[in-house]
């Protein structure tokens, strides 16, 4: 029996054109809807909304008279979907993950700022006394770990809580910021765990009550529903949202006999997300997430005929080299330990599911000393920013590499040269 060959989603340029026209129309409607919501903000001089506190930290600035002034900075996500920053008194209590009522002033907010993360002066109208479920989980994590930095790392890994600046810098210096940003890897681990837990109970039910149904299809939709609830619970970080959308698109296409690991899959899922959430166009996290998947598919496009073992060995090096220009341009720092992120990323594939299991059985603090040793590593990072022209040239060359292998070799040479230059610069520094 011959194996059924899967087809491409788009077989010719005409189908691409139809999809582009349809997507453009839907995107225009989506923007019009966002603009309608934006106009509602300006019906009065201020707007009252319910919002979840995503981030809270203290900032100090020097006034013209030389005195210091401290205040709290809050990052809020409203129930309407927009995200904004505001400031509050330095005596404001801890509000992280709390759902508060806030009134902010709208006179200086234009439509572009509305789509991005804007700033607005505000006042807190109400703070509920009851703890949210997320707050309870955050409290439990804090109690399980004596070191607050360790607890904060797990809060980022499990609940998408942003890291404080000093931990952000530590992870950036080591080149592993992506490990604590919930993304496709984390989602795939959660999917695997749920599949393992649900497979046998569902098989038993199916065999007795509905043997005519497709087990894999039903399990997928159950797990997708549960993961969707988790996505909402952690406030839909862009990288995780991209991974979730791609998971759904991939299954739908697979169920209809379409080839999966292709640029078309990435293209379609990205377009759908931008149509549904236009704000993602301004999200660095979303851009980095798409870029990472793009380079994985680019690798498979040219090297899928290599052995699985060789692919497993080469892929981490490939992704590191391809994403290094993004790291240098966007974050502007590099250390001699930065290339070791390839090793840390590989080890993390074991660490993450292990810590999920340990926390589930109440032994989440077992690896705390290991994490402390890891955080004590001094990376000696130096400021090193990639020129804008080099960064955009890297992106253009990456896209063109899809069509010619010679350009792929040029891309690899360019990325390797950037890594050599970065190491030499920091060593001299």
C-alpha positions as CSV (number, residue, x, y, z in Angstrom):
1,X,0.0,0.0,0.0
2,X,1.4,3.4,-1.0
3,X,1.6,6.1,1.6
4,X,-0.7,9.0,0.9
5,X,1.4,12.1,0.0
6,X,0.4,15.3,1.7
7,X,-0.2,18.3,-0.4
8,X,0.9,22.0,-0.1
9,X,-1.7,24.4,1.3
10,X,-1.2,26.7,-1.7
11,X,-0.4,25.0,-5.0
12,X,0.0,28.1,-7.2
13,X,0.3,31.9,-7.2
14,X,-3.5,32.4,-7.8
15,X,-4.3,30.7,-4.5
16,X,-1.7,32.9,-2.8
17,X,-3.4,36.0,-4.3
18,X,-6.9,34.9,-3.1
19,X,-5.6,34.3,0.4
20,X,-3.8,37.7,0.4
21,X,-6.9,39.6,-0.8
22,X,-9.2,37.8,1.8
23,X,-6.6,38.4,4.6
24,X,-6.3,42.1,3.6
25,X,-10.1,42.6,3.8
26,X,-10.3,40.8,7.1
27,X,-7.4,42.8,8.5
28,X,-9.1,46.1,7.4
29,X,-12.3,45.0,9.2
30,X,-10.2,44.1,12.3
31,X,-8.5,47.5,12.3
32,X,-11.9,49.3,11.9
33,X,-13.2,47.4,14.9
34,X,-10.1,48.4,16.9
35,X,-10.6,52.0,15.8
36,X,-14.2,51.9,16.9
37,X,-13.0,50.7,20.4
38,X,-10.4,53.5,20.3
39,X,-13.1,56.2,19.7
40,X,-14.9,55.0,22.8
41,X,-11.9,56.0,24.9
42,X,-12.4,59.6,23.8
43,X,-16.1,60.0,24.5
44,X,-15.0,61.7,27.8
45,X,-11.7,63.0,29.1
46,X,-11.1,59.9,31.0
47,X,-11.9,56.2,30.7
48,X,-12.6,53.6,33.5
49,X,-11.6,50.0,32.9
50,X,-10.9,46.8,34.7
51,X,-7.4,45.7,34.2
52,X,-4.9,43.0,35.3
53,X,-1.5,44.1,36.7
54,X,1.1,42.4,34.5
55,X,4.1,44.1,35.9
56,X,5.0,46.4,38.9
57,X,8.3,47.9,39.9
58,X,9.8,51.0,41.6
59,X,11.5,53.7,39.7
60,X,13.5,56.7,41.0
61,X,14.4,59.9,39.1
62,X,16.3,63.0,40.0
63,X,14.2,66.2,40.1
64,X,15.6,69.6,38.8
65,X,16.2,70.6,42.4
66,X,18.5,67.6,42.9
67,X,16.1,65.6,45.1
68,X,15.1,62.0,44.4
69,X,11.5,61.1,43.6
70,X,10.4,57.5,43.7
71,X,7.2,56.0,42.3
72,X,5.7,52.8,41.1
73,X,5.4,51.8,37.5
74,X,2.5,49.5,36.6
75,X,1.9,47.6,33.3
76,X,-1.8,46.9,32.9
77,X,-3.8,44.8,30.5
78,X,-7.5,45.9,30.3
79,X,-10.4,43.6,29.8
80,X,-10.9,45.3,26.4
81,X,-7.5,43.9,25.3
82,X,-5.2,47.0,25.2
83,X,-2.1,47.2,27.3
84,X,-0.7,50.4,28.9
85,X,1.7,51.8,31.4
86,X,0.9,54.1,34.2
87,X,2.5,55.4,37.5
88,X,1.3,55.2,41.1
89,X,2.5,56.3,44.5
90,X,5.6,54.7,45.9
91,X,3.4,53.5,48.8
92,X,1.1,51.5,46.5
93,X,0.8,47.9,47.8
94,X,1.8,44.9,45.8
95,X,-0.7,44.5,43.0
96,X,0.9,41.9,40.7
97,X,-1.7,39.7,39.0
98,X,-4.5,41.6,40.7
99,X,-7.6,42.7,38.8
100,X,-8.1,46.3,39.6
101,X,-10.4,49.1,38.5
102,X,-8.5,52.1,37.1
103,X,-9.4,55.5,35.6
104,X,-6.9,56.9,33.1
105,X,-6.8,60.1,31.1
106,X,-7.1,59.7,27.3
107,X,-6.4,63.2,25.8
108,X,-2.8,62.3,24.6
109,X,-3.5,58.8,23.3
110,X,-3.6,58.5,19.5
111,X,-4.6,55.5,17.5
112,X,-1.1,54.2,16.9
113,X,-0.3,54.5,20.6
114,X,-3.5,52.7,21.4
115,X,-2.4,49.7,19.2
116,X,1.0,49.8,21.0
117,X,1.7,49.9,24.7
118,X,0.8,53.5,25.5
119,X,1.4,55.5,28.7
120,X,-1.4,57.3,30.5
121,X,-1.7,59.1,33.8
122,X,-4.3,57.4,36.0
123,X,-5.8,56.8,39.4
124,X,-6.7,53.5,41.0
125,X,-10.5,53.4,41.6
126,X,-10.8,50.1,43.4
127,X,-8.6,47.2,44.6
128,X,-10.5,44.0,45.4
129,X,-9.6,42.4,48.7
130,X,-10.1,38.8,47.4
131,X,-7.1,37.1,45.9
132,X,-7.4,35.9,42.3
133,X,-6.5,32.3,41.4
134,X,-3.2,33.6,39.8
135,X,-2.3,35.5,43.0
136,X,-2.9,32.3,45.1
137,X,-0.6,30.4,42.8
138,X,2.1,33.2,43.0
139,X,1.8,33.1,46.8
140,X,2.2,29.3,46.8
141,X,5.3,29.6,44.6
142,X,6.8,32.2,47.0
143,X,6.2,30.0,50.0
144,X,7.8,27.0,48.3
145,X,11.1,28.8,47.6
146,X,13.1,30.6,50.2
147,X,14.9,32.7,47.6
148,X,12.6,35.2,46.0
149,X,14.7,35.3,42.8
150,X,14.2,31.6,42.4
151,X,10.5,31.9,43.0
152,X,10.3,34.7,40.5
153,X,12.0,32.5,37.8
154,X,9.3,29.8,38.3
155,X,6.6,32.5,38.2
156,X,7.9,33.5,34.8
157,X,8.1,29.8,33.6
158,X,4.7,28.8,34.8
159,X,2.6,32.0,34.8
160,X,4.3,34.3,32.4
161,X,5.2,36.9,35.1
162,X,7.8,39.3,33.8
163,X,11.2,39.1,35.4
164,X,12.6,42.1,37.3
165,X,15.3,44.0,35.5
166,X,18.3,42.4,37.3
167,X,17.2,38.9,36.4
168,X,16.4,40.0,32.8
169,X,19.9,41.3,32.5
170,X,21.4,38.1,33.9
171,X,19.5,35.9,31.4
172,X,20.2,38.4,28.5
173,X,24.0,38.2,29.3
174,X,23.8,34.4,29.1
175,X,21.8,34.5,25.9
176,X,18.9,32.6,27.4
177,X,16.1,35.2,27.7
178,X,14.0,33.0,25.4
179,X,14.0,30.2,27.9
180,X,11.8,32.1,30.4
181,X,9.5,33.5,27.8
182,X,6.6,31.0,27.3
183,X,6.7,29.8,23.8
184,X,6.3,26.8,21.5
185,X,8.6,24.5,23.5
186,X,6.7,25.1,26.7
187,X,3.4,24.6,25.0
188,X,4.6,21.3,23.4
189,X,5.7,20.0,26.9
190,X,2.3,20.9,28.3
191,X,0.5,19.3,25.4
192,X,2.6,16.1,25.8
193,X,1.8,15.9,29.6
194,X,-2.0,16.4,29.0
195,X,-2.0,13.9,26.2
196,X,-0.3,11.3,28.5
197,X,-2.8,12.0,31.3
198,X,-5.9,11.9,29.1
199,X,-5.1,9.2,26.6
200,X,-5.9,6.1,28.6
201,X,-9.0,7.4,30.5
202,X,-10.4,8.6,27.2
203,X,-9.6,5.4,25.4
204,X,-11.5,3.5,28.1
205,X,-14.5,5.7,27.7
206,X,-14.4,5.6,23.9
207,X,-14.3,1.8,23.7
208,X,-17.4,1.6,25.9
209,X,-19.6,4.5,24.8
210,X,-18.5,6.0,21.4
211,X,-16.1,3.7,19.5
212,X,-17.1,5.4,16.2
213,X,-15.3,8.7,17.2
214,X,-11.7,9.6,16.3
215,X,-9.7,9.3,19.5
216,X,-6.8,11.5,18.3
217,X,-9.1,14.2,17.0
218,X,-11.2,14.3,20.2
219,X,-8.1,14.4,22.4
220,X,-6.6,17.2,20.4
221,X,-9.7,19.4,20.8
222,X,-9.9,18.6,24.5
223,X,-6.3,19.5,25.0
224,X,-6.5,22.6,22.8
225,X,-9.4,23.8,24.9
226,X,-7.5,23.3,28.1
227,X,-4.4,25.0,26.7
228,X,-6.6,27.8,25.5
229,X,-7.8,28.3,29.1
230,X,-4.2,28.4,30.2
231,X,-3.3,30.9,27.5
232,X,-6.1,33.2,28.8
233,X,-5.0,32.6,32.4
234,X,-1.4,33.8,31.7
235,X,-2.7,36.9,29.8
236,X,-1.8,35.6,26.3
237,X,2.0,36.4,25.9
238,X,2.7,36.9,22.2
239,X,5.2,34.1,21.8
240,X,2.8,31.6,23.5
241,X,-0.1,32.9,21.4
242,X,1.8,32.3,18.2
243,X,2.6,28.8,19.3
244,X,-1.0,28.1,20.2
245,X,-2.3,29.4,16.9
246,X,0.2,27.3,15.0
247,X,-0.7,24.3,17.0
248,X,-4.3,24.6,16.0
249,X,-3.6,25.5,12.4
250,X,-1.1,22.6,12.1
251,X,-3.7,20.1,13.4
252,X,-6.5,21.4,11.1
253,X,-4.2,21.2,8.1
254,X,-2.9,17.7,9.1
255,X,-6.5,16.5,9.5
256,X,-7.1,17.5,5.9
257,X,-3.9,16.0,4.4
258,X,-1.8,19.2,4.1
259,X,1.9,19.2,4.4
260,X,2.8,20.6,7.9
261,X,6.5,21.6,8.4
262,X,6.5,24.3,5.8
263,X,6.7,28.0,5.5
264,X,3.1,28.1,4.4
265,X,2.0,26.8,7.8
266,X,4.0,29.6,9.6
267,X,2.7,32.2,7.1
268,X,-1.0,31.2,7.5
269,X,-0.9,31.0,11.3
270,X,1.0,34.4,11.6
271,X,-1.5,36.1,9.2
272,X,-4.5,34.7,11.2
273,X,-3.0,36.0,14.4
274,X,-2.4,39.5,13.0
275,X,-5.9,39.6,11.7
276,X,-7.4,38.7,15.1
277,X,-4.9,40.7,17.1
278,X,-3.5,43.7,15.1
279,X,-1.4,44.8,18.1
280,X,0.9,41.8,17.5
281,X,2.4,43.9,14.6
282,X,4.1,46.0,17.3
283,X,5.2,43.1,19.6
284,X,8.9,42.3,19.7
285,X,8.1,38.9,21.4
286,X,5.8,37.9,18.5
287,X,8.4,38.9,15.9
288,X,11.2,37.0,17.7
289,X,8.9,33.9,18.0
290,X,8.0,33.9,14.3
291,X,11.7,34.4,13.4
292,X,12.8,31.5,15.5
293,X,10.3,29.1,13.9
294,X,11.2,30.5,10.4
295,X,14.9,29.5,10.9
296,X,13.9,26.0,12.1
297,X,11.8,25.6,8.9
298,X,14.6,27.0,6.8
299,X,17.0,24.5,8.3
300,X,14.5,21.6,7.6
301,X,13.9,23.0,4.1
302,X,17.6,22.3,3.2
303,X,18.7,19.7,5.6
304,X,15.7,17.4,6.1
305,X,17.6,14.6,4.3
306,X,20.3,14.5,7.0
307,X,20.0,11.8,9.7
308,X,17.8,12.7,12.7
309,X,20.8,12.5,15.0
310,X,22.8,15.0,12.9
311,X,19.8,17.3,12.7
312,X,19.4,17.2,16.5
313,X,23.1,18.1,16.9
314,X,23.2,20.9,14.3
315,X,19.8,22.6,14.8
316,X,20.7,24.3,18.1
317,X,23.9,25.8,16.6
318,X,22.0,26.9,13.5
319,X,19.2,28.6,15.4
320,X,21.8,30.3,17.7
321,X,23.7,31.7,14.8
322,X,20.6,32.9,12.9
323,X,19.1,34.6,16.0
324,X,22.3,36.2,17.2
325,X,21.9,39.3,15.0
326,X,18.4,39.8,16.5
327,X,19.9,39.6,20.0
328,X,22.7,42.0,19.3
329,X,20.4,44.5,17.6
330,X,17.5,44.4,20.0
331,X,19.3,43.9,23.3
332,X,22.7,45.3,22.6
333,X,24.9,43.2,24.9
334,X,27.1,40.1,24.6
335,X,29.3,38.0,26.8
336,X,31.9,35.3,26.2
337,X,29.5,32.9,27.9
338,X,26.7,33.8,25.4
339,X,27.5,31.0,23.0
340,X,27.0,28.5,25.9
341,X,23.3,29.3,25.5
342,X,23.3,26.4,23.0
343,X,24.1,24.0,25.9
344,X,21.7,25.7,28.4
345,X,18.9,25.5,25.9
346,X,19.5,21.8,25.4
347,X,19.6,21.1,29.2
348,X,16.4,23.2,29.6
349,X,14.5,20.7,27.5
350,X,15.0,18.3,30.5
351,X,14.8,20.9,33.2
352,X,11.4,22.4,32.4
353,X,9.3,19.2,32.4
354,X,11.2,18.0,35.4
355,X,10.4,21.1,37.4
356,X,6.7,20.9,36.4
357,X,6.6,17.4,37.8
358,X,8.5,18.3,41.0
359,X,6.2,21.3,41.7
360,X,3.1,19.1,41.0
361,X,4.2,16.6,43.8
362,X,5.3,19.4,46.2
363,X,9.1,19.0,45.7
364,X,9.6,22.1,43.6
365,X,12.5,23.4,45.8
366,X,14.8,20.4,45.1
367,X,16.7,22.2,42.3
368,X,16.9,25.6,44.1
369,X,20.6,25.3,44.9
370,X,21.3,24.4,41.2
371,X,19.5,27.5,40.1
372,X,21.4,29.6,42.6
373,X,24.7,28.4,41.3
374,X,23.6,29.1,37.8
375,X,22.5,32.7,38.7
376,X,25.9,33.3,40.4
377,X,27.7,32.9,37.1
378,X,29.4,36.2,36.2
379,X,29.0,36.6,32.4
380,X,31.0,39.9,32.1
381,X,28.8,41.3,29.4
382,X,29.7,44.2,27.2
383,X,27.6,46.6,25.3
384,X,27.6,45.6,21.6
385,X,24.9,46.8,19.2
386,X,24.5,45.6,15.7
387,X,24.1,48.3,13.0
388,X,20.6,48.8,11.7
389,X,21.8,48.1,8.1
390,X,23.4,44.8,9.1
391,X,20.2,43.7,11.0
392,X,17.8,44.4,8.1
393,X,20.3,43.0,5.7
394,X,20.3,39.8,7.7
395,X,16.5,39.6,7.5
396,X,16.4,40.2,3.8
397,X,19.1,37.6,3.1
398,X,17.2,35.1,5.3
399,X,14.1,35.5,3.2
400,X,16.0,35.3,-0.1
401,X,17.8,32.1,1.2
402,X,14.5,30.3,0.7
403,X,15.1,30.3,-3.0
404,X,18.8,29.7,-3.5
405,X,21.1,27.5,-1.5
406,X,24.1,29.7,-2.4
407,X,22.4,32.5,-0.5
408,X,21.9,30.2,2.4
409,X,25.6,29.7,2.5
410,X,26.1,33.4,2.4
411,X,23.6,33.9,5.2
412,X,25.5,31.3,7.3
413,X,28.8,33.0,6.6
414,X,27.3,36.4,7.6
415,X,25.9,35.1,10.8
416,X,29.1,33.2,11.7
417,X,31.1,36.4,11.0
418,X,28.8,38.3,13.4
419,X,29.4,35.8,16.1
420,X,33.2,35.9,15.6
421,X,33.2,39.7,15.7
422,X,31.1,39.7,18.9
423,X,33.5,37.3,20.7
424,X,36.5,39.2,19.5
425,X,35.0,42.6,20.6
426,X,34.1,41.3,24.1
427,X,37.5,39.6,24.5
428,X,39.3,42.9,23.7
429,X,36.9,44.8,25.9
